[in-house]
Amino acid sequence: MNFFEFFRDRKKQTPASIAKERLQIIVAHERSQRNAPDYLPALQQELLEVIRKYVSIEHDQVQVALENQGNYSILELNVTLPESREPSR
């Protein structure tokens, strides 16, 4: 890509070039997911089962994410709990 192509009208893109750009985005997304540990889905399922012993929740109410920051790995767990119907004691 030379300097002048940057300023060209992008409306003249062919369907093939648009498909190529979309495929590149999908491949980049898949590569970023490839670095995630294999145990995260199993960990999420086990955490869901433990939480279900105490609270009735759906699968989509538990999100598990792993973030690397330098020498540390941060495990983030987000659980959406239902509102309590019982008064507090």
Residue pairs with C-beta under 8 A, 6 or more apart in sequence:
36 66
37 66
40 64
40 66
43 64
44 62
44 63
44 64
47 62
47 64
47 77
48 57
48 59
48 62
51 57
51 62
51 79
55 81
55 82
56 82
57 79
57 80
57 81
57 82
61 79
61 80
61 81
62 77
62 78
62 79
62 80
63 76
63 77
63 78
64 75
64 76
64 77
64 78
65 75
65 76
65 78
66 73
66 74
66 75
66 76
67 73
67 74
67 76
68 74
